[in-house]
Amino acid sequence: TVAAAGTAIALTPAVFDNTHTVLVFNGSANIVFLRWQTTNAAITGANGTLLAAGASVTLGVGPLSARPWDGSSVLWADASVNGTVFNVTYVNGLSS
């Protein structure tokens, strides 16, 4: 749940080392934004992935050894309206 629009939240739990795919479903009537970043800075359609109401997205994050970030970036979410609820599913492999 994004409590305050314009203030991103880190997904909890964070993407695991052995996660290879992240599925996000926005069952709300609002817009959800996703982005890999290091702070709770606002995420918008201009700097992140826009997930419209009723839409879903599949993010292939690849094995840990192939991920392009330095380890400090995590997947964050923001929304267009306070209190927006969305669902996240991690698809994990047997090893990282």
N, C-alpha and C positions, 0 to 999 in steps of 0.2 A: 504494500500500500504506500503510495506517495502522499505523505501527510500535507506537505506544502508545495504547491506548484511553483516551479522556479528554483527549487532547492533539491538537487538530485539525491537519491539514496543509493548506496551500494547494495547490490543483491546479497541477501543473507539467507543461506550460507553462500559464500563466494564460489565461483567456478572451481571445481576440484582439479587436482593435477591430472587425473585420468578422464576428465570430461572431454569428449570430442564434439559434442553437439549440444546447443542450448535451444530449447523451444520456448517461445514466449507467446502467450495468448492474451489478447486484450478483450475481455468480455464486457468491458464497461462502455458507456456512451461517450467517453472522453478520448483524448489522444494520449498515447504513451510514447516517450522518446527513450532511446537506448544509445549508449556510447561507452567505449572503453576510455576511462580517464582516471586521474589520481585524486581529484577533489570533488566536493559536492556542488561545483559550479553548475549553473542552469544548463540544461540540454534543450535544444530546439530542433526544428526541422532543418535548420541551416547548418548545424554542426553535428547532428546525430541521425540515427535511424528513426523515422516517424512510423509509428504503428497505429493505424486508424482504428476507430471503434469497431469491434467485432472481427478484427483481423489477427493474423498470427504470422510469426516469422521464425525461420529456422536459421540459426547461426552456427556455421561450422567453425569451431575454434581450433581444431587440429590438436595433435599431440603436444604436450608441454614443451618438448624439445624444438618444436617448429613454430612456436608462438613468437610474434615479432616484438612484443613489449619487454620491458626490462624487469618485470615482476612486480612493479609498483602499481601498474594500471589494473583496475578491476572493472567489471561490468556494472555500470550505474544506470539508473532509470529516473526519469522525470515525467511529469504529466501536465496536461493543460488545465486541470482543475484539482483543487485540494481533495484529498481522500480517494483518489483513483486507485482501484484495485485491479491487479492483473495477475496472471498465473505464469510460473516459470517451471520448466521441467529440464533436468540435466540428464543427458544420455552419456553414461560412463562406460569406459572400456575396462579391461582387466589390469592394464598397466598404463603408466604415463609415458 
